[in-house]
């Protein structure tokens, strides 16, 4: 009976850990998608700025530099979120008593997150290294 109770307790713990990790990972992925959309908007704004200022014969370097800085900051936030996702996977495996073996792979082509055992990207099909 004690073995059954222990087994049940471990199962509940595993479900709780996996659910928590999944929710945190989903939040990170949603935030990354939002940041990627913001980057696209900033790039569009940059192009419009350069075009308009060039037509008007005005300088745009200072304004363009500000937009480029914002884009770089968003890329850094994305990098931090991806690191957090990797850390969540490692922590989950540590808590559940398994060893992390390439828990996450990111596609070099599109940046999609893939399971460590995947040979090809689940989003774009690019071979994973």
Backbone torsions as a table, in degrees:
resi	resn	phi	psi	omega
1	UNK	NA	-38.7	179.8
2	UNK	-65.1	-35.4	179.3
3	UNK	-66.8	-40.9	178.2
4	UNK	-63.7	-43.4	179.3
5	UNK	-63.8	-42.6	178.7
6	UNK	-64.3	-42.4	179.2
7	UNK	-63.4	-43.4	178.2
8	UNK	-62.7	-42.7	179.5
9	UNK	-63.0	-43.1	177.9
10	UNK	-63.1	-39.7	178.3
11	UNK	-62.4	-43.7	178.0
12	UNK	-64.1	-41.3	177.8
13	UNK	-61.3	-44.1	179.5
14	UNK	-61.2	-43.0	179.0
15	UNK	-62.9	-44.2	179.7
16	UNK	-62.4	-45.0	-179.1
17	UNK	-64.6	-46.5	-178.8
18	UNK	-64.9	-39.7	178.5
19	UNK	-64.8	-45.5	179.3
20	UNK	-61.9	-45.4	179.3
21	UNK	-62.7	-42.8	179.8
22	UNK	-60.9	-43.5	-179.4
23	UNK	-64.7	-44.3	179.3
24	UNK	-64.5	-41.7	178.9
25	UNK	-63.9	-39.9	178.5
26	UNK	-63.0	-40.5	177.2
27	UNK	-61.2	-44.4	179.6
28	UNK	-62.2	-45.1	-179.2
29	UNK	-64.4	-39.1	177.4
30	UNK	-64.1	-42.9	179.0
31	UNK	-64.1	-40.7	177.7
32	UNK	-61.1	-44.0	179.3
33	UNK	-61.8	-40.2	177.6
34	UNK	-63.7	-44.2	179.5
35	UNK	-63.4	-40.0	179.0
36	UNK	-63.5	-39.0	176.7
37	UNK	-65.4	-40.9	178.7
38	UNK	-63.9	-37.8	177.5
39	UNK	-62.9	-43.5	179.2
40	UNK	-62.1	-40.8	178.0
41	UNK	-63.9	-43.5	179.0
42	UNK	-63.4	-39.8	178.3
43	UNK	-64.6	-40.1	176.9
44	UNK	-63.5	-44.3	178.2
45	UNK	-61.2	-38.6	179.0
46	UNK	-62.7	-46.3	179.1
47	UNK	-62.2	-42.6	178.5
48	UNK	-63.7	-40.9	178.8
49	UNK	-61.2	-50.4	-178.6
50	UNK	-60.9	-44.0	-179.1
51	UNK	-62.8	-49.7	-177.5
52	UNK	-64.1	-44.7	-178.8
53	UNK	-68.1	-36.1	178.3
54	UNK	-65.6	-43.5	178.3
55	UNK	-62.2	-37.1	-178.9
56	UNK	-82.4	-6.1	-179.2
57	UNK	72.5	24.3	-178.6
58	UNK	-104.2	161.8	177.3
59	UNK	-85.1	152.6	-177.1
60	UNK	-137.9	2.2	-172.8
61	UNK	-57.0	-43.4	-177.4
62	UNK	-66.2	-46.2	179.0
63	UNK	-65.6	-39.6	179.4
64	UNK	-64.3	-40.7	179.6
65	UNK	-61.9	-37.1	178.1
66	UNK	-64.5	-42.5	179.5
67	UNK	-66.7	-43.3	178.9
68	UNK	-60.7	-40.1	178.1
69	UNK	-61.7	-42.2	178.3
70	UNK	-62.9	-40.6	178.8
71	UNK	-62.6	-44.8	179.6
72	UNK	-62.3	-38.7	178.3
73	UNK	-63.8	-39.2	179.3
74	UNK	-68.8	-38.2	175.5
75	UNK	-62.2	-38.2	177.6
76	UNK	-66.0	-39.7	177.2
77	UNK	-62.6	-40.0	177.6
78	UNK	-62.3	-44.2	179.0
79	UNK	-59.9	-42.2	179.2
80	UNK	-64.4	-39.6	179.0
81	UNK	-65.9	-39.3	178.4
82	UNK	-65.6	-38.5	176.0
83	UNK	-64.3	-38.6	178.5
84	UNK	-64.2	-40.6	177.5
85	UNK	-61.9	-44.5	177.7
86	UNK	-61.1	-42.9	-179.6
87	UNK	-63.6	-39.4	178.1
88	UNK	-61.3	-41.8	180.0
89	UNK	-64.1	-42.6	179.4
90	UNK	-65.0	-44.4	-179.9
91	UNK	-62.8	-40.9	179.5
92	UNK	-61.4	-44.6	-179.3
93	UNK	-66.7	-35.0	178.1
94	UNK	-67.2	-43.2	-178.5
95	UNK	-65.9	-38.9	-177.4
96	UNK	-83.0	-3.1	174.4
97	UNK	82.9	20.0	176.3
98	UNK	-111.8	159.6	-180.0
99	UNK	-95.1	139.1	179.6
100	UNK	-73.5	124.9	175.8
101	UNK	-123.5	97.4	-178.0
102	UNK	48.1	56.4	-175.0
103	UNK	-53.8	-36.7	-176.1
104	UNK	-142.0	139.4	171.8
105	UNK	-124.9	138.6	176.4
106	UNK	-107.1	137.5	-179.7
107	UNK	-71.8	131.1	178.8
108	UNK	-71.2	-23.5	-177.6
109	UNK	-81.3	-53.4	-173.1
110	UNK	-115.5	-10.1	178.0
111	UNK	83.6	4.8	-178.6
112	UNK	-67.2	147.4	177.6
113	UNK	-85.4	135.2	-179.6
114	UNK	-131.8	154.8	175.3
115	UNK	-64.9	150.8	-176.0
116	UNK	-62.1	-23.5	-178.8
117	UNK	-92.0	-0.2	179.8
118	UNK	-72.9	140.6	177.1
119	UNK	-94.9	-25.6	-178.6
120	UNK	-131.7	150.9	179.9
121	UNK	-63.7	134.6	-179.7
122	UNK	-74.7	-13.6	-178.4
123	UNK	-98.3	-47.6	-173.2
124	UNK	-118.8	-8.9	176.9
125	UNK	84.5	3.5	178.9
126	UNK	-65.7	137.2	176.5
127	UNK	-60.9	137.2	179.5
128	UNK	-97.4	138.5	-177.4
129	UNK	-77.5	NA	NA
